[in-house]
Amino acid sequence: MLQFQEPEHIGMLREVLKRFIAKEMTREKARQWDQDNHFPREVHDQLVELGMMGLTVPEEYGGSGRDITGTVVVIEELCSRSLSVGGAYIQSACYAGLNLAEVASEQQKRELLPRVANAGLIFAYGISEPDVGADVASVRTTGTRQGDMIVVRGAKRFCSGAALCDYIYTLVRTGPVEDRYRNLSLLLIPPNSPGVQMKAQETMGLKGVGTYDVQFDDVVVPVERVVGGEAGLNEGWKKLVGPGLDIEKLEIAAMALGIARAAVEDAWDYSKDRVQFGKPICTIQSIRHLLAEVKTKLEACRLMTYHAAWLLDQQLPASVETSMAKLFVCDTARDIVITCQQVMGAYGYVRGFDMERYVRDILILPILGGSSAIQKNNIANRLNLPR
Ligand SMILES: Cc1cc2nc3c(=O)[nH]c(=O)nc-3n(C[C@H](O)[C@H](O)[C@H](O)COP(=O)(O)OP(=O)(O)OC[C@H]3O[C@@H](n4cnc5c(N)ncnc54)[C@H](O)[C@@H]3O)c2cc1C
């Protein structure tokens, strides 16, 4: 059943975050991080101190227990101000915390999960390749077993946070090509391993953690760094598309929700201050209608996101709802932000106004983490629409 009122602990979490953002993530700082493509590690560390990374880590490994709604709130709030911080939060709490809790070996959990909760360990996703986008199972980077070692050769593209992460969560082919879906493994590769080279890519938005081309030239990885341990060899596909995938779709929806909310708040305020023809533009009917529309769409995005999060917290099936949320929220948030830019006229297009950054940032979200087209495929397939 859909909950319309946020539980008390979630309201308190939002309050803590709002105070933190007002103090440590001012608009001026967020603009500077974007401009410099800078990741403020000190802010990440303060979030660790506040216990935010522990929301994905079970108590027996040093966290506060898995709380998907709480995690989504943190992402929404942080991304309403800065993806430089919000992106890294996801790479720590979700890429590292949720994945390890879900699919790592017991030894890996004991070693790494406390480091997520207490030190903000960061993973980068090494999945996409120059010739591999949506068709993830076709990765060409190989891992060849030699005794207790795996030798990795190949190239990854769009590896966000590769330069600042602790491990690249790397999808490699460890079995014969013809064993599709049964020939993949996930490896934990430190970015400073001998044979790893990286080159930054210029992107329009999503600044802060940065995204990289990563080359692996005979990088040697011990078998114990296969996610799931030795038993995880050739089990990479199952680990990648397991329950964690549903949460991943919501992470991107929460980012989009945060950006869209910030855009609506800015456009709303701007419309009250900007005077044309002797009166604030918020009194003009066409502007009022645009703002009423974006408020309404934002509410729909919020309900879809938190309904899906609630399903996940109840351990109920949510693969359709999370795909719907990823599809609807990201596409709608993009429309919302573009409309808000329109409300601000020329000022929505210039540097120095945050709206310009919201536009650059929102455009990638319908593409990342399974594009809108892929989500439509998923929804139709999961609902058994005959092909
Ligand atoms: C800023 C940024 C950060 C990123 N960060 C990461 C990261 O950290 N790690 C990582 O691994 N990747 C990352 N990516 C890559 C991102 O996940 C991919 O861009 C995404 O998976 C889509 O792949 P592609 O762009 O190569 O598109 P393609 O797969 O080549 O698709 C091109 C078009 O075809 C459509 N399409 C493809 N297949 C189908 C199909 N079966 N049905 C319908 N339509 C289809 C797509 O929707 C899209 O419109 C990042 C990308 C960017 C730009």
The ligand as a MOL file (V3000), in Angstrom:
LIG
                    3D

  0  0  0     0  0            999 V3000
M  V30 BEGIN CTAB
M  V30 COUNTS 53 58 0 0 0
M  V30 BEGIN ATOM
M  V30 1 C 28.4590 11.1760 -17.7620 0
M  V30 2 C 28.3780 9.6940 -17.9250 0
M  V30 3 C 28.6880 8.8740 -16.8640 0
M  V30 4 C 28.6430 7.4980 -17.0150 0
M  V30 5 N 29.0450 6.6970 -15.9780 0
M  V30 6 C 29.1780 5.3670 -16.1740 0
M  V30 7 C 29.8160 4.5450 -15.1920 0
M  V30 8 O 30.2040 5.0140 -14.1130 0
M  V30 9 N 30.0240 3.2410 -15.4730 0
M  V30 10 C 29.6250 2.6830 -16.6390 0
M  V30 11 O 29.8460 1.4970 -16.8170 0
M  V30 12 N 28.9890 3.4240 -17.6030 0
M  V30 13 C 28.7920 4.7460 -17.3870 0
M  V30 14 N 28.2210 5.5370 -18.3510 0
M  V30 15 C 27.7710 4.9000 -19.5730 0
M  V30 16 C 26.2630 4.7770 -19.6230 0
M  V30 17 O 25.8170 3.8660 -18.6560 0
M  V30 18 C 25.9200 4.3630 -21.0590 0
M  V30 19 O 25.9590 5.5500 -21.8080 0
M  V30 20 C 24.5870 3.7070 -21.1650 0
M  V30 21 O 24.6850 2.4210 -20.6440 0
M  V30 22 C 24.0850 3.6040 -22.5940 0
M  V30 23 O 25.0730 3.1160 -23.4410 0
M  V30 24 P 25.4410 3.9050 -24.7990 0
M  V30 25 O 25.4680 5.3570 -24.4840 0
M  V30 26 O 26.6760 3.3140 -25.3460 0
M  V30 27 O 24.2070 3.6730 -25.7530 0
M  V30 28 P 23.8740 2.4690 -26.7330 0
M  V30 29 O 23.7120 1.2070 -25.9710 0
M  V30 30 O 24.8290 2.4650 -27.8680 0
M  V30 31 O 22.4410 2.9430 -27.2270 0
M  V30 32 C 22.2590 4.0280 -28.1680 0
M  V30 33 C 20.7630 4.2860 -28.3200 0
M  V30 34 O 20.0980 3.0790 -28.7120 0
M  V30 35 C 19.0910 2.7360 -27.7810 0
M  V30 36 N 19.0750 1.2820 -27.5990 0
M  V30 37 C 20.1350 0.4410 -27.4500 0
M  V30 38 N 19.7200 -0.8240 -27.3400 0
M  V30 39 C 18.3710 -0.7980 -27.3800 0
M  V30 40 C 17.3520 -1.8010 -27.2860 0
M  V30 41 N 17.6370 -3.0990 -27.1230 0
M  V30 42 N 16.0610 -1.4040 -27.3550 0
M  V30 43 C 15.7350 -0.0860 -27.5250 0
M  V30 44 N 16.6500 0.8990 -27.6290 0
M  V30 45 C 17.9560 0.5460 -27.5530 0
M  V30 46 C 19.4710 3.4470 -26.4710 0
M  V30 47 O 18.3210 3.7210 -25.6700 0
M  V30 48 C 20.1080 4.7290 -27.0070 0
M  V30 49 O 19.0790 5.6560 -27.3080 0
M  V30 50 C 28.2300 6.9190 -18.2300 0
M  V30 51 C 27.8900 7.7640 -19.3020 0
M  V30 52 C 27.9790 9.1270 -19.1530 0
M  V30 53 C 27.6780 9.9980 -20.3280 0
M  V30 END ATOM
M  V30 BEGIN BOND
M  V30 1 1 1 2
M  V30 2 1 2 3
M  V30 3 2 2 52
M  V30 4 2 3 4
M  V30 5 1 4 5
M  V30 6 1 4 50
M  V30 7 2 5 6
M  V30 8 1 6 7
M  V30 9 1 6 13
M  V30 10 2 7 8
M  V30 11 1 7 9
M  V30 12 1 9 10
M  V30 13 2 10 11
M  V30 14 1 10 12
M  V30 15 2 12 13
M  V30 16 1 13 14
M  V30 17 1 14 15
M  V30 18 1 14 50
M  V30 19 1 15 16
M  V30 20 1 16 17
M  V30 21 1 16 18
M  V30 22 1 18 19
M  V30 23 1 18 20
M  V30 24 1 20 21
M  V30 25 1 20 22
M  V30 26 1 22 23
M  V30 27 1 23 24
M  V30 28 2 24 25
M  V30 29 1 24 26
M  V30 30 1 24 27
M  V30 31 1 27 28
M  V30 32 2 28 29
M  V30 33 1 28 30
M  V30 34 1 28 31
M  V30 35 1 31 32
M  V30 36 1 32 33
M  V30 37 1 33 34
M  V30 38 1 33 48
M  V30 39 1 34 35
M  V30 40 1 35 36
M  V30 41 1 35 46
M  V30 42 1 36 37
M  V30 43 1 36 45
M  V30 44 2 37 38
M  V30 45 1 38 39
M  V30 46 1 39 40
M  V30 47 2 39 45
M  V30 48 1 40 41
M  V30 49 2 40 42
M  V30 50 1 42 43
M  V30 51 2 43 44
M  V30 52 1 44 45
M  V30 53 1 46 47
M  V30 54 1 46 48
M  V30 55 1 48 49
M  V30 56 2 50 51
M  V30 57 1 51 52
M  V30 58 1 52 53
M  V30 END BOND
M  V30 END CTAB
M  END
